[in-house]
Amino acid sequence: MVLLGSQGEKGSLDDGSLVDYKGNHPVDKTKTGGWLAAGLILGTELSERICVMGISMNLVTYLVGDLHISSAKSATIVTNFMGTLNLLGLLGGFLADAKLGRYLTVSLFASVSALGVGLLTVATTIPSMRPPPCSDYRRLQHQCIEVNGHQLALLYAALYTIALGGGGIKSNVSGFGSDQFDSTDPKEEKAMIFFFNRFYFAISIGSLFAVIVLVYVQDNVGRGWGYGISAGTMVIAAVILLLGTRLYRFKKPQGSPLTVIWRVAAVLDEADSTKGSDRNPWLVSTVTEVEEVKMVIKLMPIWATCILFWTIYSQMTTFTIEQATVMNRTIGSFTVPAGSLSAFLFITILLFTSLNERLFVPLARKLTHTTQGLTSLQRVGVGLVFSVVAMAASAIIERQRRVITNEHGTKISAFWLVPQFFLVGAGEAFVYVGQLEFFIREAPERMKSMSTGLFLSAISMGFFISSLLVSLVDEVTHNSWLRSDLNKGRLNNFYWLLAVLGVLNFLIFLVFAMRHQYKVQHYAGNAEDEEFGIGEVVKGSKEMVRIGEEEEDKEKIRCMEIIEENIQILEPPLEMSREGTRLRQNYKRVKTLFSASMPGPLKCPVGSSQRELTAHRF
């Protein structure tokens, strides 16, 4: 069985070709891949989404209500968990690209995720893992016994085991699904596009199931039952994934872009050193690799300005759910679980994702007279505006809720929270697609897997920034804004703070977005372009041809040819002399330094003759 890198003659393919589980190439399309294999893989992501959403969207109510943790600390526990989960997606992507391959990585981390949910089931079921129950009166008097460190240890172990497993699945399952289709086969390419459209739909349905059904079970039947169902779902998905091993097509690990980035950084550090005799001769980086790293660096300003959106999004999993717990959630005789109100978030995401391609993009095409309609950065900008409006609406609604409760002693309807769920959901529909599309298009061709890494890391940083902001606000305001009793706090001020930060972030985003020059290119339509439902947008840009910065490229190519020519001149036997060796080393250093120069006007540091090169001092 050949599931890892090179293993014998059959496993020696290093060009990204697909093999079957025995290592045979080409694969037998009648026995491997296709919809059956992709469907089994899709089930793994569906189960992961059910587990994660079922936990994260209702975790804060357990922390505050059952473990008696303060609102601020509970919020940071949730956001740290979600931030870690997305950050560990980078680890999963690295392992798959560099060593294990996507199949083994997904299988391994699916098992880890199942273990984590099992631990969480135990942690929430055993009575000794919780403090004694507390009445509403004692809660108002702040007399509840808070959970101790020993009791929290198992909970933390469970949450971060889930984060490890979920991160490994999230970063690889879509790519592994795309491996089951041959993009050079028109029939399979069409099926692959359909797969990715259904992929996003499936995970959204999984999220809805989690926040409606599992949250209800957690609140009304028991946490153990709710998490137990999630654990069982994950175990079944992992077993089914393994049973389908003979059906899959496998792509051998080709190396991680993170390794390339590290190598280029090490080479530049070596080149910058003044002690030439101490340089490591094994640190070698090609011109192409250096250029690719520079292209990734150019994406960092946009990456940074996308982070705050996910900070705002994280409030939908923490304080907004806490608001719902102190509002009227009854419909007739039925009480809606607080966490289930987040269903409006996912319904809005599905609605706007569908409307994007059927209404907004066609309308934008007519207005802009371009095939694409909205550029990826325009989509992100629209989403950022939605997030600012969402925080302003949240602040207004929270102030009104607190005033009515404190002055009239009545609870307003929890459905007043729907506008902020709606606005953030609409914003995600634009930011999610726009951000991922931007990273996919602008990332170097050989570092496409970095696009998912950049995307997940932005989400991760958004959750971590939320934790940092909550801690800072709690410290600066002396616990007056974010109190466990929301009726005595000033949560609306925290929302206004996020709205102001959102405006400032949007202005900074505009500066970088207006200065950004797109890497215009011809699209052959690969799997990653179809991921998360952006297939129609990418297909609209297939006819575009890469033309950017032609004169600069010509000058760089001409200069590199000169350097390479003179390096060849100094091949043995001339290199055997001390002077020849020194010159050849100098030319190689020029090559590294020149190729690492940042974008801008270029001037070749060497002339066209060996005499000029020899006269150059480094």
C-alpha positions in Angstrom: 0.0 0.0 0.0 1.4 3.4 -1.0 -0.1 6.3 1.0 3.0 8.3 1.8 5.9 9.9 -0.1 8.2 7.9 -2.3 8.1 4.2 -1.7 9.8 2.2 -4.2 9.5 2.6 -8.0 5.8 3.2 -8.0 6.0 5.9 -5.4 8.7 7.9 -7.1 6.3 10.3 -8.8 7.1 13.9 -7.6 5.1 15.9 -10.1 1.8 15.9 -8.2 0.4 12.9 -10.2 -2.4 10.9 -8.7 -2.0 7.2 -7.7 -4.3 4.6 -6.2 -3.8 3.0 -2.7 -1.2 0.6 -4.2 0.8 3.4 -5.8 -0.3 2.6 -9.4 -0.2 5.4 -12.0 -2.3 6.3 -13.9 -5.2 5.5 -11.7 -8.2 3.4 -12.9 -11.0 6.0 -13.1 -13.6 3.3 -13.0 -12.5 2.0 -9.6 -11.2 5.1 -7.9 -12.2 8.7 -7.2 -15.4 10.3 -8.4 -18.5 11.1 -6.4 -18.5 8.0 -4.1 -15.0 8.7 -2.8 -15.6 12.5 -2.6 -18.8 11.9 -0.7 -17.1 9.8 1.9 -14.5 12.6 2.4 -17.3 15.2 2.5 -18.9 13.2 5.4 -15.8 13.8 7.4 -15.9 17.6 7.1 -19.7 17.5 7.7 -19.1 15.7 11.0 -16.2 18.0 12.0 -18.5 21.0 11.4 -21.3 19.5 13.4 -18.9 18.9 16.3 -17.2 22.3 16.3 -20.3 24.4 15.7 -22.3 22.3 18.2 -19.6 23.1 20.8 -18.5 26.6 20.1 -22.0 28.2 19.6 -23.3 27.0 23.0 -20.1 26.7 25.0 -20.3 30.1 26.7 -23.7 29.3 28.3 -22.1 26.2 29.9 -19.1 28.1 31.1 -21.2 30.9 32.6 -24.3 28.9 33.7 -22.8 25.6 34.9 -19.2 26.4 35.7 -19.9 29.9 37.1 -17.1 31.6 35.1 -17.3 35.3 34.5 -18.6 36.6 31.2 -15.3 38.0 30.1 -13.3 34.9 31.0 -15.9 32.7 29.3 -15.7 34.7 26.2 -11.9 34.4 26.1 -12.1 30.6 26.6 -14.4 30.3 23.6 -12.3 32.6 21.3 -9.0 31.0 22.3 -10.5 27.6 21.5 -11.6 28.7 18.1 -8.5 30.7 17.4 -6.3 27.7 18.2 -8.5 25.4 16.0 -8.0 27.6 13.0 -4.3 28.2 13.7 -3.6 24.5 14.0 -5.0 24.3 10.4 -1.5 25.5 9.4 0.1 22.5 11.2 -2.3 20.1 9.4 -1.5 21.7 6.1 2.2 21.5 6.7 2.1 17.8 7.7 0.0 17.0 4.6 2.2 18.9 2.2 5.6 17.9 3.6 5.2 14.4 5.0 1.9 12.6 5.5 -0.2 13.5 2.5 -3.8 14.5 2.8 -5.3 11.1 3.3 -3.3 10.1 6.3 -3.5 13.6 7.8 -7.3 13.7 7.5 -7.6 10.2 8.9 -5.3 10.8 11.8 -6.8 14.1 12.8 -10.4 12.8 12.5 -9.5 10.2 15.1 -7.9 12.9 17.3 -11.1 15.0 17.0 -13.3 12.0 17.9 -11.1 11.5 21.0 -11.4 15.1 22.0 -15.2 15.1 21.8 -15.2 11.9 23.8 -13.2 13.6 26.5 -15.6 16.6 26.4 -18.5 14.2 26.9 -16.8 12.8 30.0 -15.9 16.3 31.3 -19.5 17.5 31.1 -21.1 14.3 32.4 -19.2 13.5 35.6 -20.7 15.6 38.5 -17.3 16.0 40.2 -16.1 18.0 37.1 -18.5 20.8 37.9 -19.0 23.1 40.9 -22.2 22.8 42.9 -25.4 24.2 41.3 -26.2 27.9 42.1 -29.6 29.5 42.4 -30.5 32.7 40.5 -30.5 34.7 43.7 -27.0 33.6 44.7 -25.8 34.2 41.2 -27.0 37.8 41.4 -25.2 38.2 44.7 -22.0 36.7 43.1 -22.1 33.9 45.7 -21.7 31.0 43.3 -18.7 28.7 43.7 -16.5 29.0 40.5 -15.0 25.9 38.9 -11.5 25.1 40.1 -8.4 24.4 38.2 -8.6 20.6 38.6 -12.1 20.6 37.1 -11.0 22.9 34.2 -8.0 20.7 33.3 -10.1 18.0 31.7 -12.3 20.5 29.9 -9.2 22.3 28.5 -7.7 19.0 27.5 -10.8 18.1 25.6 -11.3 21.4 23.9 -7.7 21.6 22.6 -7.7 18.0 21.5 -10.8 18.9 19.4 -8.9 22.0 18.2 -6.0 19.9 17.1 -8.2 17.4 15.3 -10.4 20.0 13.7 -7.5 22.0 12.5 -6.0 19.0 10.7 -9.3 18.2 9.0 -10.2 21.7 8.0 -7.0 22.4 6.1 -6.9 19.2 4.1 -10.4 17.8 3.5 -11.4 20.0 0.6 -8.1 19.4 -1.2 -8.4 15.7 -0.6 -11.9 15.9 -2.1 -10.6 17.7 -5.1 -8.0 14.9 -5.7 -10.8 12.6 -6.5 -11.5 14.4 -9.7 -9.3 14.8 -12.8 -9.3 18.5 -13.8 -8.0 17.6 -17.3 -11.1 15.5 -17.9 -14.0 17.9 -18.8 -16.6 15.5 -17.3 -14.7 15.2 -14.0 -13.8 18.9 -13.9 -17.5 19.7 -14.1 -18.2 17.2 -11.3 -15.4 18.8 -9.2 -17.0 22.3 -9.6 -20.3 20.8 -8.4 -18.5 19.1 -5.5 -17.1 22.4 -4.2 -20.5 24.1 -4.5 -22.0 21.3 -2.5 -19.1 21.3 -0.1 -19.9 24.7 1.2 -23.6 23.9 1.2 -23.0 20.7 3.2 -20.9 22.4 5.9 -23.5 25.1 6.3 -26.2 22.5 6.7 -24.0 20.8 9.2 -23.7 24.0 11.1 -27.5 24.5 11.1 -28.1 21.0 12.4 -25.6 21.6 15.2 -27.0 24.9 16.4 -30.7 23.8 16.1 -30.7 20.1 17.1 -27.6 19.6 19.1 -27.9 22.8 21.1 -31.5 21.9 21.9 -30.3 18.5 23.2 -27.5 20.1 25.2 -29.9 22.5 26.9 -32.9 20.3 27.4 -31.7 16.7 27.6 -28.1 17.1 28.8 -24.7 18.2 27.8 -23.4 14.6 27.9 -26.1 13.5 25.4 -25.4 16.5 23.1 -21.6 16.0 23.0 -22.0 12.2 22.9 -24.0 12.5 19.7 -21.2 14.6 18.3 -18.6 12.1 19.4 -20.5 9.2 17.8 -20.9 11.2 14.6 -17.1 11.8 14.4 -16.3 8.2 15.1 -18.6 6.9 12.4 -17.2 9.4 9.9 -13.6 8.4 10.7 -14.5 4.7 10.3 -16.3 5.3 7.0 -13.3 7.3 5.8 -11.0 4.5 6.5 -13.3 1.9 4.9 -13.2 3.8 1.6 -9.3 3.6 1.4 -9.4 1.5 -1.8 -11.6 4.0 -3.5 -9.4 7.1 -3.1 -6.9 8.7 -5.4 -3.8 9.9 -3.6 -1.4 12.8 -4.3 2.1 12.4 -3.0 3.5 15.1 -0.6 5.2 17.7 -2.7 6.8 19.8 0.1 5.3 22.6 2.1 5.5 26.3 1.1 6.4 27.0 4.8 9.6 25.1 4.2 10.4 27.3 1.1 9.7 30.5 3.1 12.0 29.3 5.9 14.7 28.5 3.4 14.5 31.9 1.7 14.6 33.7 5.0 17.7 31.7 6.1 19.4 32.4 2.8 18.7 36.1 3.1 20.0 36.1 6.6 23.2 34.3 5.4 23.6 36.8 2.6 23.2 39.7 5.0 26.0 38.4 7.2 29.3 40.1 7.1 31.2 36.9 8.0 31.4 35.2 4.6 33.5 32.3 5.9 30.8 31.3 8.3 28.0 30.9 5.7 26.3 27.6 5.4 26.9 26.1 1.9 23.8 23.9 2.2 21.4 26.9 2.4 20.4 27.4 -1.2 17.3 29.1 -2.6 16.3 29.6 -6.2 15.4 32.9 -7.7 11.8 31.6 -8.2 11.5 30.7 -4.6 12.7 34.2 -3.5 10.2 35.8 -5.9 7.4 33.6 -4.6 8.1 34.6 -1.0 8.1 38.3 -2.0 4.7 37.8 -3.5 3.4 36.3 -0.3 4.9 39.2 1.7 3.0 41.7 -0.5 -0.3 40.0 0.6 0.3 40.7 4.3 -1.3 44.2 4.5 -4.5 42.9 3.1 -4.3 39.8 5.4 -3.8 42.1 8.4 -6.8 44.3 7.6 -9.1 41.2 7.3 -8.4 40.1 10.9 -10.8 42.5 12.6 -13.8 41.2 10.7 -13.3 37.8 12.4 -12.9 39.6 15.8 -16.4 41.0 15.2 -17.6 37.7 14.0 -16.4 36.0 17.2 -18.8 38.1 19.2 -21.7 36.1 17.7 -20.3 33.0 19.5 -19.9 34.8 22.9 -21.5 38.0 24.1 -24.5 37.8 21.6 -25.3 34.3 23.0 -25.0 35.7 26.5 -27.4 38.5 25.6 -29.9 35.9 24.4 -29.8 34.1 27.8 -31.3 37.2 29.6 -33.9 38.0 26.9 -37.4 36.5 26.2 -36.9 33.4 24.0 -40.3 31.9 24.1 -42.5 31.2 21.1 -45.8 30.2 22.6 -44.9 27.4 25.1 -41.6 26.6 23.4 -38.4 28.2 24.7 -35.7 28.7 22.0 -32.2 27.7 23.3 -29.9 30.8 23.4 -27.3 29.1 21.2 -29.9 28.2 18.5 -30.5 31.8 17.7 -27.1 31.6 15.8 -29.1 29.7 13.2 -30.0 33.1 11.8 -26.3 33.7 11.2 -25.9 30.5 9.0 -29.2 31.0 7.2 -28.0 34.5 6.2 -24.7 33.2 5.1 -26.4 30.6 2.8 -28.8 33.3 1.6 -26.2 35.8 0.7 -23.8 33.3 -0.8 -26.5 32.2 -3.2 -27.6 35.8 -3.9 -23.9 36.8 -4.6 -23.7 34.8 -7.8 -27.4 35.1 -8.8 -28.0 38.8 -8.1 -25.1 40.9 -6.8 -22.4 39.7 -9.3 -24.6 40.0 -12.4 -25.7 43.5 -11.2 -22.1 44.5 -10.6 -21.1 43.2 -14.1 -23.6 45.6 -15.6 -22.5 48.5 -13.5 -18.7 47.9 -13.9 -18.8 46.4 -17.4 -16.3 43.8 -16.3 -16.7 40.0 -16.4 -15.8 39.5 -12.8 -18.3 42.1 -11.5 -16.9 42.6 -8.0 -13.2 42.1 -7.4 -12.1 40.1 -4.4 -11.0 43.2 -2.5 -14.3 44.9 -3.3 -16.1 41.9 -1.7 -13.9 42.1 1.4 -14.6 45.9 1.6 -18.4 45.3 1.5 -18.1 42.7 4.2 -16.1 45.0 6.4 -18.8 47.7 6.1 -21.4 45.1 7.1 -19.4 44.3 10.2 -19.2 47.9 11.3 -23.0 48.4 10.8 -23.5 45.1 12.8 -21.6 46.4 15.8 -23.4 49.7 15.7 -26.8 47.9 15.6 -25.6 45.6 18.4 -24.7 48.5 20.6 -28.0 50.2 20.1 -30.0 47.1 20.7 -28.0 46.2 23.8 -28.5 49.6 25.3 -32.2 49.5 24.7 -32.4 46.0 26.2 -30.6 47.1 29.3 -32.7 50.2 29.8 -36.0 48.4 29.4 -35.0 45.6 31.7 -33.6 47.9 34.5 -36.4 50.5 34.3 -39.5 48.4 33.5 -38.4 44.9 34.8 -39.4 43.3 31.5 -37.4 41.3 29.0 -37.4 42.2 25.4 -37.6 39.5 22.7 -34.4 37.7 21.9 -35.4 38.1 18.2 -34.1 41.7 18.4 -30.7 40.0 18.1 -31.6 38.8 14.6 -30.3 42.1 12.9 -26.8 41.7 14.2 -26.8 38.0 13.2 -28.1 39.0 9.8 -25.5 41.8 9.3 -22.5 39.7 10.4 -23.8 36.8 8.3 -24.1 39.0 5.2 -20.6 40.3 5.9 -19.2 36.8 6.1 -20.7 35.9 2.8 -18.7 38.7 1.2 -15.5 38.5 3.3 -15.2 34.7 3.3 -15.5 34.4 -0.5 -13.5 37.6 -1.2 -10.7 36.9 1.2 -10.2 33.3 0.1 -10.5 34.2 -3.6 -7.9 37.0 -3.1 -5.4 34.7 -1.5 -5.9 31.9 -4.1 -5.5 34.3 -7.0 -2.6 36.4 -5.7 -0.6 33.5 -4.1 2.3 32.2 -6.3 1.3 29.3 -8.5 3.6 26.8 -6.7 2.4 28.0 -3.3 -1.4 27.7 -3.8 -1.8 25.7 -0.6 -0.6 28.9 1.3 -3.9 30.5 0.3 -5.8 28.3 2.7 -3.2 28.8 5.4 -3.3 32.6 5.1 -7.1 32.4 5.2 -7.2 30.2 8.3 -4.5 32.3 10.1 -6.5 35.5 9.6 -9.6 33.8 11.2 -7.4 32.5 14.0 -5.9 36.0 14.6 -9.4 37.5 14.7 -10.4 35.2 17.6 -7.2 35.8 19.4 -7.5 39.6 19.0 -11.0 39.2 20.5 -9.5 37.5 23.6 -6.9 40.3 23.9 -9.5 43.1 23.5 -11.8 41.5 26.1 -8.9 41.2 28.6 -7.7 44.8 28.0 -11.2 46.2 28.3 -11.9 44.3 31.4 -8.7 45.6 32.9 -9.0 49.2 31.9 -12.7 49.5 32.8 -12.2 47.6 36.1 -14.8 45.0 35.1 -17.5 47.6 34.6 -18.2 47.0 30.9 -18.2 43.2 30.7 -19.9 42.0 33.8 -21.4 38.6 34.4 -24.7 40.4 35.1 -25.2 42.1 31.7 -27.9 44.3 33.2 -25.3 46.0 35.3 -22.6 46.1 32.7 -21.9 48.2 29.6 -21.7 45.7 26.8 -23.0 48.3 24.4 -19.8 50.3 25.0 -17.7 47.3 24.0 -19.7 47.0 20.8 -19.2 50.7 20.1 -15.5 50.2 20.6 -15.5 47.4 18.0 -17.5 49.7 15.6 -14.9 52.5 15.9 -12.0 50.0 15.4 -13.9 48.6 12.4 -14.1 52.1 10.8 -10.4 52.7 11.3 -9.6 49.3 10.0 -11.8 49.9 6.9 -9.9 53.1 6.1 -6.6 51.4 6.4 -7.9 48.6 4.2 -9.0 51.1 1.6 -5.5 52.5 1.4 -3.9 49.1 0.8 -6.6 47.9 -1.5 -6.3 51.0 -3.7 -2.6 50.5 -3.9 -2.7 46.8 -4.6 -1.9 45.7 -8.2 -3.6 42.4 -9.0 -1.5 39.6 -10.4 -3.5 39.2 -13.6 -3.2 35.7 -15.0 -4.8 33.1 -17.1 -6.9 30.7 -15.0 -7.0 27.0 -16.0 -9.6 26.5 -13.3 -8.1 24.3 -10.6 -9.8 22.8 -7.6 -8.8 25.4 -5.1 -10.4 28.1 -7.2 -13.8 26.3 -6.9 -13.5 25.9 -3.1 -16.2 27.3 -0.8 -18.6 28.1 -3.7 -16.5 30.7 -5.6 -16.4 28.7 -8.8 -18.6 31.1 -10.7 -16.5 34.1 -9.8 -13.3 32.4 -10.9 -14.8 31.1 -14.1 -15.6 34.7 -15.0 -11.9 35.5 -15.0 -10.5 32.6 -17.0 -9.9 34.7 -20.1 -7.7 37.2 -18.3 -4.0 37.1 -19.3 -1.1 37.9 -17.0 0.6 41.1 -18.2 1.8 42.8 -14.9 5.1 44.7 -14.7 6.5 43.4 -18.1 9.4 45.9 -18.3 10.6 45.1 -14.8 10.4 41.4 -15.5 12.5 41.8 -18.7 15.1 43.8 -16.9 15.4 41.2 -14.1 15.6 38.3 -16.6 18.3 40.1 -18.6 20.3 40.7 -15.5 20.0 37.2 -14.2 21.2 35.9 -17.5 24.3 38.0 -17.2 25.0 36.7 -13.7 24.3 33.1 -14.7 26.6 33.4 -17.7 29.5 34.6 -15.6 29.0 31.9 -13.0 29.3 29.4 -15.9 32.5 31.1 -17.1 34.1 30.4 -13.7 33.3 26.6 -13.8 36.4 24.3 -13.4 39.2 24.4 -14.2 39.2 28.2 -13.8 37.3 27.9 -10.5 40.2 25.9 -9.1 42.2 29.1 -8.6 41.6 31.1 -5.4 40.6 34.2 -7.5 38.2 32.1 -9.6 36.6 30.6 -6.5 36.2 34.0 -4.9 34.6 35.6 -8.0 32.2 32.7 -8.4 31.1 33.0 -4.8 30.6 36.7 -5.3 28.5 36.3 -8.4 26.3 33.8 -6.6 25.8 36.3 -3.8 24.8 39.0 -6.3 22.3 36.6 -7.7 20.7 36.0 -4.2 20.7 39.6 -3.2 19.4 40.9 -6.6 16.6 38.2 -6.7 15.6 39.2 -3.2 15.2 42.9 -4.0 11.8 44.2 -3.1 9.4 45.4 -5.9 10.2 48.7 -7.4 12.5 50.3 -10.1 15.3 47.9 -10.9 18.9 48.6 -11.7 21.1 45.6 -12.5 23.9 45.5 -10.0 26.4 44.1 -12.6 27.4 44.9 -16.1 27.4 42.8 -19.3 31.1 42.0 -19.3 33.2 39.8 -17.1 35.5 42.8 -16.5 32.7 44.8 -14.9 31.7 41.8 -12.8 35.3 41.3 -11.7 35.6 44.9 -10.7 32.5 44.7 -8.5 33.2 44.6 -4.8 30.7 43.1 -2.3 
